[in-house]
Structure formats: structure tokens, C-alpha cells
Amino acid sequence: MTIDRLFVPAAFCGLVATMPPASATPFERLDWLDRTVDQLRGQVRGPHGLSALRLVEAINQVRHATHDEFASAA
């Protein structure tokens, strides 16, 4: 499954606002991805839980790709 676009509900717009630029290092991107997943997992029990779960799934795909980028660089 490839994600071309991602709808982010307004409840989570603050997470996107802190997203690093495309020119960021893989380490910076991975750090943001890890923190974002942790924050989203904390929202699962809230009123936007299903949206949080879906975002976690999508962001995990990007996290795995970033881990692969680290592995291939080593």
C-alpha cells in the first residue's frame, strides 16, 4: 500500500505543524515520526480514536521506510 495523500483531521493538525521539512535528516524525520506515533497512541481512547489508529498505521509505514533508509546507509 502506497500513500500519496493523507487526510489529517483537525484534532491532529498540531502534529502536522511540527513536521520537519523534506530536507531534514533521516534522524530528524525518525525522531518526529516516533514522537508523533507516541502522541497518537495516547489519543486512541479519546473521541478521535479511530482516526488516530489510522494515522498510526500510515505513519508506521513511513517509519519503516526511514528505518530501511538507515539500514541501507550503513
Short mmCIF file of the C-alpha atoms (twelve columns), coordinates in Angstrom:
data_MODEL
# 
_entry.id   MODEL 
# 
loop_
_atom_site.group_PDB 
_atom_site.id 
_atom_site.type_symbol 
_atom_site.label_atom_id 
_atom_site.label_alt_id 
_atom_site.label_comp_id 
_atom_site.label_asym_id 
_atom_site.label_seq_id 
_atom_site.Cartn_x 
_atom_site.Cartn_y 
_atom_site.Cartn_z 
_atom_site.pdbx_PDB_model_num 
ATOM 1  C CA . MET A 1  0.000   0.000  0.000  1 
ATOM 2  C CA . THR A 2  1.435   3.340  -1.063 1 
ATOM 3  C CA . ILE A 3  0.216   6.546  0.488  1 
ATOM 4  C CA . ASP A 4  0.122   9.503  -1.879 1 
ATOM 5  C CA . ARG A 5  -2.032  11.751 0.286  1 
ATOM 6  C CA . LEU A 6  -3.109  11.674 3.856  1 
ATOM 7  C CA . PHE A 7  -6.147  13.355 5.373  1 
ATOM 8  C CA . VAL A 8  -5.356  14.640 8.839  1 
ATOM 9  C CA . PRO A 9  -8.374  15.517 10.996 1 
ATOM 10 C CA . ALA A 10 -8.342  18.961 12.576 1 
ATOM 11 C CA . ALA A 11 -7.859  17.374 16.002 1 
ATOM 12 C CA . PHE A 12 -4.347  16.355 14.930 1 
ATOM 13 C CA . CYS A 13 -3.296  19.423 12.924 1 
ATOM 14 C CA . GLY A 14 -0.839  20.368 15.660 1 
ATOM 15 C CA . LEU A 15 1.157   17.231 14.912 1 
ATOM 16 C CA . VAL A 16 1.498   18.165 11.267 1 
ATOM 17 C CA . ALA A 17 2.560   21.692 12.189 1 
ATOM 18 C CA . THR A 18 5.657   20.280 13.899 1 
ATOM 19 C CA . MET A 19 6.615   18.050 10.955 1 
ATOM 20 C CA . PRO A 20 10.216  18.568 9.815  1 
ATOM 21 C CA . PRO A 21 10.874  19.808 6.270  1 
ATOM 22 C CA . ALA A 22 11.628  17.407 3.423  1 
ATOM 23 C CA . SER A 23 15.275  18.471 3.636  1 
ATOM 24 C CA . ALA A 24 15.557  17.195 7.234  1 
ATOM 25 C CA . THR A 25 17.967  14.399 8.007  1 
ATOM 26 C CA . PRO A 26 16.631  10.855 8.357  1 
ATOM 27 C CA . PHE A 27 17.376  11.065 12.092 1 
ATOM 28 C CA . GLU A 28 15.232  14.209 12.467 1 
ATOM 29 C CA . ARG A 29 12.406  12.625 10.491 1 
ATOM 30 C CA . LEU A 30 12.569  9.418  12.506 1 
ATOM 31 C CA . ASP A 31 12.576  11.340 15.773 1 
ATOM 32 C CA . TRP A 32 9.445   13.251 14.713 1 
ATOM 33 C CA . LEU A 33 7.758   10.072 13.487 1 
ATOM 34 C CA . ASP A 34 8.453   8.290  16.785 1 
ATOM 35 C CA . ARG A 35 7.139   11.191 18.874 1 
ATOM 36 C CA . THR A 36 4.070   11.559 16.663 1 
ATOM 37 C CA . VAL A 37 3.170   7.877  16.912 1 
ATOM 38 C CA . ASP A 38 3.517   8.040  20.694 1 
ATOM 39 C CA . GLN A 39 1.201   11.060 20.836 1 
ATOM 40 C CA . LEU A 40 -1.337  9.446  18.521 1 
ATOM 41 C CA . ARG A 41 -1.370  6.246  20.561 1 
ATOM 42 C CA . GLY A 42 -2.276  8.376  23.557 1 
ATOM 43 C CA . GLN A 43 -5.316  9.642  21.648 1 
ATOM 44 C CA . VAL A 44 -6.723  6.199  20.808 1 
ATOM 45 C CA . ARG A 45 -9.048  6.196  23.815 1 
ATOM 46 C CA . GLY A 46 -10.339 9.672  23.016 1 
ATOM 47 C CA . PRO A 47 -13.136 10.819 20.730 1 
ATOM 48 C CA . HIS A 48 -10.876 10.595 17.661 1 
ATOM 49 C CA . GLY A 49 -9.536  7.128  18.421 1 
ATOM 50 C CA . LEU A 50 -10.317 5.534  15.069 1 
ATOM 51 C CA . SER A 51 -8.678  8.403  13.204 1 
ATOM 52 C CA . ALA A 52 -5.656  8.126  15.494 1 
ATOM 53 C CA . LEU A 53 -5.343  4.408  14.764 1 
ATOM 54 C CA . ARG A 54 -5.491  5.023  11.030 1 
ATOM 55 C CA . LEU A 55 -2.842  7.726  11.247 1 
ATOM 56 C CA . VAL A 56 -0.602  5.461  13.332 1 
ATOM 57 C CA . GLU A 57 -0.861  2.784  10.648 1 
ATOM 58 C CA . ALA A 58 0.059   5.243  7.897  1 
ATOM 59 C CA . ILE A 59 2.906   6.825  9.863  1 
ATOM 60 C CA . ASN A 60 4.300   3.400  10.748 1 
ATOM 61 C CA . GLN A 61 4.753   2.722  7.034  1 
ATOM 62 C CA . VAL A 62 6.874   5.856  6.777  1 
ATOM 63 C CA . ARG A 63 8.779   4.888  9.935  1 
ATOM 64 C CA . HIS A 64 9.650   1.502  8.455  1 
ATOM 65 C CA . ALA A 65 10.833  3.145  5.232  1 
ATOM 66 C CA . THR A 66 13.010  5.519  7.254  1 
ATOM 67 C CA . HIS A 67 14.481  2.593  9.209  1 
ATOM 68 C CA . ASP A 68 15.253  0.912  5.876  1 
ATOM 69 C CA . GLU A 69 16.952  4.128  4.757  1 
ATOM 70 C CA . PHE A 70 19.175  3.956  7.856  1 
ATOM 71 C CA . ALA A 71 19.986  0.292  7.213  1 
ATOM 72 C CA . SER A 72 20.942  0.857  3.583  1 
ATOM 73 C CA . ALA A 73 23.165  3.816  4.500  1 
ATOM 74 C CA . ALA A 74 25.181  1.754  6.980  1 
# 
